[in-house]
Amino acid sequence: MCNKIIIRLGIFVLICCKFWFLVLDEIKTVPPSKKKRVRISLRLKDATFENTFTNKHSSEYKDLRNKVEDALKDILNSKLGKGKYSIVDVTFSNGSLIIMYTIEMLTNVKTSEITDTIMEQNGTFAGYELDKAYVKVTDKGKVQYYGQFRVPDLIYLTDYATETSTKYQTLAGEVKTKLEGVYRNDTKVGMKLIAVSNITFTKGSVIVDFMVWVEDVITVKTMTDIFKHLDSLKIGGKPVDLKSFRLSGVYQKKK
């Protein structure tokens, strides 16, 4: 009797060992998921840019983000499938309204396939007219530049140090709109520009610090000379000291 119990127990142990061996072997053969970061840039011709769209805490930003996220999800679900991607960031800039999405994908769909899927739309996106000539999808790493310039005749206000204040948002929105406008009008930089962000103000009279994000490396000289060749640029109704413009700190950000 004892022998039979021992034999049955041994068979049970062998079966369990074989089962777990197969499970572990299956786990080893499944490659780990790799996320691929992709940036999608769209332009809506008949949408109007508002400075409040640069403030991610504002109700205007949140409402518009929800609207354009839903529109993009309808497109991506058909190409990638639900659960195969996530939208990690959405930013807006002027011109008429430019949307920059950052998404992470768990599939190896080519950027050209996503572009084609967007281009197959009937010319509208989230209820607005889509500029098909502007559609850009890239998986290149972002390149970041640190910039600074001075507005000597502009009086510094303490509200400029508080990002939630109306005065900060108004001035920062103007800086973002005008800098992006200058870059987009340049033939070398325009199509590679992602966004101007991280705008801060300090005394002296007003010193503006900012970051510029582009899709590929552009020489600091090229990025700086754009402003040196301008006849004038005003922020807050006051002329910018174009000779004070500085740019540095370029690096390739990991995907």
N, C-alpha and C positions, 0 to 999 in steps of 0.2 A: 504493500500500500504506500509506504513511504517512498519507495523507488518510483512509483507512478507519479506521485506528487512532484518529486524532484525533476523527473523527465518533462512533465508538463510545464513546470516553472521555467526550466531551461529553454524550452521551445518558445515560451512567452517572452523571455528576455531576448532571445535571438530575433524574434519578430520585431520587438520594440527597437532594438539596436539598428536593425536594417531600415526601419521606418525613419528614424532620426538621421541615419546616414544619408538617406535619399533627400530628406528635407534640407539638411545642411549643404549637401552637394548642389541642390537647386538654388539655394541662397547664394552660394559662391559663384554660380554661373550667371546670375543676373547682375549686369553692370550697374553701378550707382548712377542715380539720376544726375544729369548735369544741366544746370540752368544757363540759358543763353540770353543775354541782355540785348534788347533791341530798342532803338529809338524811332518813333514815327512822328513825322512833322506834316501837318495839314494846314491849309489856308482856306478860310471861309470868306468869300468875297463880300457878301452882304451883311456880315456880322460886324458890330461896332465894338471896338476895344474900349474898356473902361479901366481907369487906374485901380479900382477895387479888385480887379481880377488878379492883381499881383499879390494881394493879401490873402493867404490861404485860410485865414480865420474869418474872413468876411462871408456873409450869407450869399453875396453875389458870386463869389468864387465857388463856393460849395454847390450852389444851384447849377451853375454852368458846368462844373466838373461832373456832376451826376448825369447831366444831359449828354455830354460828349462821351463819357465813359460808356453809357448804355448803347450809344450809337456804334462805338468801336467794338464793343462786345458782340453785337449782332453780326458784325463782319468777321471777327476773329473766331467766333464759335463755329462758323461754317468751314473755316480753313484749318483751325487748330483743334477744335473740340473743347467742350467745357472742362475745366479743371486742368488744362494743359498749359495755362499761362496765367499770369497775374499782372495787373496794372499797378506799378509801384509809385508812379509820379505823373502828374499832369501840370503843365505850366502854360501860361498864355502870354502872348506879346502882340504888339501893334502891327497891323499891316495887311488887311483890314482887321482880321483876327487870326492869329497864328497859334495853333495848338501843338505842343510838344508832349508826346507820351513817352514814358519809359516803361517797357514791359519786360517780364522775365518769362521765357518759354521753356517747357520741358521736352519739346520736340525739335527735330532738326529741319524745320521748314525753312527754305531759303527766303531771304529778304525780298527777292524778286517776286516770289509767289505771293507774299503779303501785299506787295505793291500792286500786282495784277488784280488781286481780289478787291482792293480798294478802288482801283480804276474801273472795275466792272460795275460799280454803282451807277445809278442813273443821273449822276451830276449833283445829287443833294447829299447832305450829311447833317444829321441832327436838326433837320428842318431848314438848313442854310445851303447856299450855293457853294459847291466844292470846286476849288481851283485845281483841276487835274494836272495842270502844268507844274504845280508846286509840290505835289505828293513826293515825300522822301522817306525811305525806310533804310536804316543803316544799323549794322552791328559793330561798327567801329567804336573803340574806346573814346571817351570824351577827353578833350584837351582843354586845360584850364589856364587862364591868364589872370594875374592880379593887376588891376589898374587903379590909377589915382589921378585926379586933377583938382584944380583950385578955382573957386569962384570968388574973386577978391572983393567985389562990391556987395555980395550977399551977406546979410546979417544973420549970424548963427542964433538959432532958437533952441531952448532946452528940449522942446517937443521933438526935435529932430533925432534925439537919442532914444525915443520910445517908438518902436515899430508899430504899435497899435494906435498911435495918435493920428489924427486926421492930417496934421501938417506933415508928418513924416511920410505918410502914404501918398499924399499929393506930390511932394517933391521927389520921392523915390520913384513914383510912377512916371513922372516927367523925365527923370534921368534914364530910366529903363527904355522908355519909348524913343527918346532922342538918340541914345547910343545905339540901340538896335537899328534904328532908321539909318544912321550913318554907316554902320557895318553892312546892312543889307543892300545899300546902294553901291557898294564897292564890288567890282567884278571879281576880285580875287577872294574876297571873304564872304560875300553875300550868301551863296548857296551852301556854305559850310557852317554858317552861324547857327547855334542852337539857342542860346539865350544869354542875357545879361542878368545877373542875380547878386545876392548878398551885398546890397547897397547900404553903406553906412555913412554918417556925416560926423565930422569933428570940427572944432574951432580952427579958424585961421585963414581968412574970415569964415568961409565954409570950404572944408576939404572933403571931397567925395571919394570914397573907396568903393570898388566894385570888383566883380569877377565876370569874365567873359568865357563862355563855353562854346567850343567849335568841334566839328566832327573829325578834324585832321590837323596835323601840325602846320602852323603858318608862322613864319619868322616874326619875331618881336618887332623888328624894323617895319615890316609890312603893316602890322597891326597898329603901330604907333604913327607911321607916316600919314595914315588916313586923316588923322586929326590935325597934323601939321599943315596939311594942304587945304584945310577948310578956311573959308574967308571969315566965318564967325560961328559961334555956337552959344546960345543963351540957356541958362538954367535959372528958374525962378525970376525970369525977366531981366537977369543980369548976365553980362558977357563972361564966358569961361576964358581963363588964361590958358590958351592953347599951348603955350610954351611949357606949362607946368605938367602937361600930360605925361604920365609914366606908365610903363607896362613891364611886367616881369613875372617870374615864377611859373613857367610853363612846365607841365608834366602830363604823362599819359596815365589816365585813370584806369584801373583794372575793370574789366567787364563784370 
